[in-house]
Amino acid sequence: MIKLFISCVMISATVAACAQGSDKMDFERYEPKSTLVVPEHKPDRAKFPFVDIHNHQYGLKSSSIPGLLTDMDKLNMKVMVNLSGGTGSNLQAMTGAVKETAPKRFIIFANIDFNGLGESGWSEKAAKQLETDVKNGANGLKIFKNLGFSVKDNTGKRVAVDDPRLDAIWAKAGELKIPVLIHTADPKPFWDPVDEKNERWLEITTHPGRKRGPSDPEPFDELIAEQHRVFKKHIKTTFIAAHFGWYPNDLGKLARLMDEMPNICVEFGAVIAELGRQPRAARQFFEKYQDRILFGKDSWVPAEYATYFRVLETTDEYFPYHKKYHAYWRMYGIGLSDEVLKKVYYKNALRIVPNIDKNLFPQ
């Protein structure tokens, strides 16, 4: 009994000494080197030229394009789709800069100005503005997550994603034959209690602004349901659900949704870690829906693209994601076939997004 007591005291003292050390380590810093010895492939350049359907270059100007092209060429990115094109004169300035500097390498998507929504004639004006933006060089429409979250009408009421006052916009996109890339809601765990059972605990703890209350501003399921009602109502319009529609962790459900709504495609910006931890299920999903998946990254950090290439192209085992707070687990390569890779990297984008120069890609 005395020996046990002494041992416990010694262990406690050791733990306390470590905790008081000058180089205190927390969970975010704890990154042990795996002793697993397996083949590794770390591609820093895509196997085939690709279109990044989900990028943001706010205020893109002629002066910033040369530097972007240098980084794009290193990655084998032939076309960047800038979803942050704005509308009106701002969009026209951006498409003009692209036309002047690198007309074949950038595709610009327009955005909607929701100011004044609810005023007489707003819907018709918004649809007409989208038509004008397309004439001025836009090749798609991007809807940010503020629709459903923070967009309010002229009376101060939240505007739902499926608000009928927006129907003219979705219909106009279908008429113009441009895709609508739409981001609705956020990962569901952002709505869940921040406890030991929440898989996003570390992310929410380090980024508390991402936490949402049970009905802030609406439950996750309601926001997603609003989005799906739009998809079903506007069957002649092609929608690209950002971030795998927030179901990259439930590919069975996403498959049922895609079967139910043939006018939707998906892109995997910021959710590659979800796919990398279920390589067999992910590969089956990519093979089944190979004509409806596009390459997307989201944030412009060139060094992070290597993670995407590794998940898609290799069969590597047990490798880390590039942001531990975002995905603390290890991933595995899906090992897609060349046929599927080409569709994901560029063939699907060539079919879905107008005016991408096909000569930039293998025939």
Rosetta blueprint (number, residue, H / E / L):
1 M L
2 I H
3 K H
4 L H
5 F H
6 I H
7 S H
8 C H
9 V H
10 M H
11 I H
12 S H
13 A H
14 T H
15 V H
16 A H
17 A H
18 C H
19 A H
20 Q L
21 G L
22 S L
23 D L
24 K L
25 M L
26 D L
27 F L
28 E L
29 R L
30 Y L
31 E L
32 P L
33 K L
34 S L
35 T L
36 L L
37 V L
38 V L
39 P L
40 E L
41 H L
42 K L
43 P L
44 D L
45 R L
46 A L
47 K L
48 F L
49 P L
50 F E
51 V E
52 D E
53 I E
54 H E
55 N E
56 H L
57 Q L
58 Y L
59 G L
60 L L
61 K L
62 S H
63 S H
64 S H
65 I H
66 P H
67 G H
68 L H
69 L H
70 T H
71 D H
72 M H
73 D H
74 K H
75 L H
76 N L
77 M E
78 K E
79 V E
80 M E
81 V E
82 N E
83 L L
84 S L
85 G L
86 G L
87 T L
88 G H
89 S H
90 N H
91 L H
92 Q H
93 A H
94 M H
95 T H
96 G H
97 A H
98 V H
99 K H
100 E H
101 T H
102 A L
103 P L
104 K L
105 R L
106 F E
107 I E
108 I E
109 F L
110 A E
111 N L
112 I L
113 D L
114 F L
115 N L
116 G L
117 L L
118 G L
119 E L
120 S L
121 G L
122 W H
123 S H
124 E H
125 K H
126 A H
127 A H
128 K H
129 Q H
130 L H
131 E H
132 T H
133 D H
134 V H
135 K H
136 N L
137 G L
138 A L
139 N L
140 G L
141 L E
142 K E
143 I E
144 F L
145 K L
146 N H
147 L H
148 G H
149 F H
150 S L
151 V L
152 K E
153 D L
154 N L
155 T L
156 G L
157 K L
158 R E
159 V L
160 A L
161 V L
162 D L
163 D L
164 P H
165 R H
166 L H
167 D H
168 A H
169 I H
170 W H
171 A H
172 K H
173 A H
174 G H
175 E H
176 L H
177 K L
178 I L
179 P L
180 V E
181 L E
182 I E
183 H L
184 T L
185 A L
186 D L
187 P L
188 K H
189 P H
190 F H
191 W H
192 D L
193 P L
194 V L
195 D L
196 E L
197 K L
198 N L
199 E L
200 R L
201 W H
202 L H
203 E H
204 I H
205 T H
206 T H
207 H L
208 P H
209 G H
210 R H
211 K L
212 R L
213 G L
214 P L
215 S L
216 D L
217 P L
218 E L
219 P L
220 F H
221 D H
222 E H
223 L H
224 I H
225 A H
226 E H
227 Q H
228 H H
229 R H
230 V H
231 F H
232 K H
233 K H
234 H L
235 I L
236 K L
237 T L
238 T L
239 F E
240 I E
241 A E
242 A H
243 H H
244 F H
245 G H
246 W H
247 Y L
248 P L
249 N L
250 D L
251 L H
252 G H
253 K H
254 L H
255 A H
256 R H
257 L H
258 M H
259 D H
260 E H
261 M L
262 P L
263 N L
264 I E
265 C E
266 V E
267 E E
268 F L
269 G L
270 A L
271 V L
272 I H
273 A H
274 E H
275 L H
276 G H
277 R L
278 Q L
279 P H
280 R H
281 A H
282 A H
283 R H
284 Q H
285 F H
286 F H
287 E H
288 K H
289 Y L
290 Q L
291 D L
292 R L
293 I E
294 L E
295 F L
296 G L
297 K L
298 D E
299 S L
300 W L
301 V L
302 P H
303 A H
304 E H
305 Y H
306 A H
307 T H
308 Y H
309 F H
310 R H
311 V H
312 L H
313 E H
314 T L
315 T L
316 D L
317 E L
318 Y L
319 F E
320 P E
321 Y L
322 H L
323 K L
324 K L
325 Y L
326 H L
327 A L
328 Y L
329 W L
330 R E
331 M E
332 Y L
333 G L
334 I L
335 G L
336 L L
337 S L
338 D H
339 E H
340 V H
341 L H
342 K H
343 K H
344 V H
345 Y H
346 Y H
347 K H
348 N H
349 A H
350 L H
351 R H
352 I H
353 V L
354 P L
355 N L
356 I L
357 D L
358 K H
359 N H
360 L H
361 F L
362 P L
363 Q L
